Amino acid sequence: MTAEKNYSFSASRRSFLVKGSLASAGFLIGGTSAWSQSLFFSKNPDSKFFGVQIGVITYSYRSMPHDVHQLLKYIVNSGISAVELMGESVEDYAGKPADKTKVAEWRATVAMDKFKEVRKMFKKAGVSIYAYKPSALGANNTDAEIEYAMRAAKALGAQSVTVELPKDPAQSLRLGTIAAKHKVYVGYHAHTQATDTAWDVALNQSPYNSMNLDCGHYIAAGGNNTKESLLALIQSRHDRITSFHMKDRKSKENGADNLPWGEGNTPIKEILNLLKEKKYNIPVSIELEYKIPEGSDAVNEVGKCLAFARQALGA
């Protein structure tokens, strides 16, 4: 499908959602059966423009109740064809126990059949999974849980798992060592502690330690973090960046607010066109964190971010 045709399809789907919000709410109230029975799409989304894959982290849909079937519909209705998948919905689908004391044991022993089902379900709808972010990679998680995260990522078709950049180098060494065993990358995410050297220790510990670079947080950190330094960091570390998080934030000096794309200080257009020009194969995750306007929803706002990216790339 051409990008132009896909854009028209996505726009019409978003318009339908806004006009039919009450009907959508009815689907949610009715449970998952109606959604799962209608889980097919006449056309698949395509959010890759000139080699630049625009995706979304499913955290962006946190304001909308969902199971994994509903989540997939949100993704497709946003026009998105690739995702960083948060752990909750897929783990629930795979049978994670409600008793939190039993979760670690479940992760250590769970079969990968349900995760492979999710991969096939998403693939059928035209959506690939490039990263997986379960809450199983912290210092308090067992080695068996970390092993689970790697196995689940591979079953889902993801190239990396993502997690917050640890303060303790021993944890990034631990993760990097297990990641190397499974040949799955660990993408470390930073908030406003991000600097040009914040990832150096982790990157030096293992070739499977990588960066999940949040461009909005980097800009909001202020100090030596500027548009120019961010673009330079991407060029110098592009071979160690496995995914981006993209949001538009004001710089620290301007208040660091999260804003709709195009209204903040994150150089989104410049970043996207750098990826296009240099042919860096790094997926860009839309991360919706600005306040959703009254009368809209997360599906519509992710679609707006996608439209901004598409226009910025000249597609």
WOSUL-V470968 format. One record per run of one state. SS is the DSSP state (alpha for helix, beta for strand, coil for the rest). FROM is the first residue (numbers start at 0). LEN is the number of residues. If there is no record, write none. Layout:
ss=[SS,SS]
from=[FROM,FROM]
len=[LEN,LEN]
This chain:
ss=[coil,alpha,coil,alpha,coil,alpha,coil,beta,coil,beta,alpha,coil,alpha,coil,beta,alpha,coil,alpha,coil,alpha,coil,beta,coil,alpha,coil,beta,coil,alpha,coil,beta,coil,alpha,coil,beta,alpha,coil,alpha,beta,coil,beta,coil,alpha,coil,beta,coil,alpha,coil,beta,coil,alpha,coil]
from=[0,2,19,20,29,32,37,47,49,51,57,61,67,77,81,86,93,99,109,112,124,127,133,142,156,159,164,168,182,184,189,199,205,208,214,221,226,240,246,247,249,251,254,257,259,267,278,282,286,297,312]
len=[2,17,1,9,3,5,10,2,2,6,4,6,10,4,5,7,6,10,3,12,3,6,9,14,3,5,4,14,2,5,10,6,3,6,7,5,14,6,1,2,2,3,3,2,8,11,4,4,11,15,3]
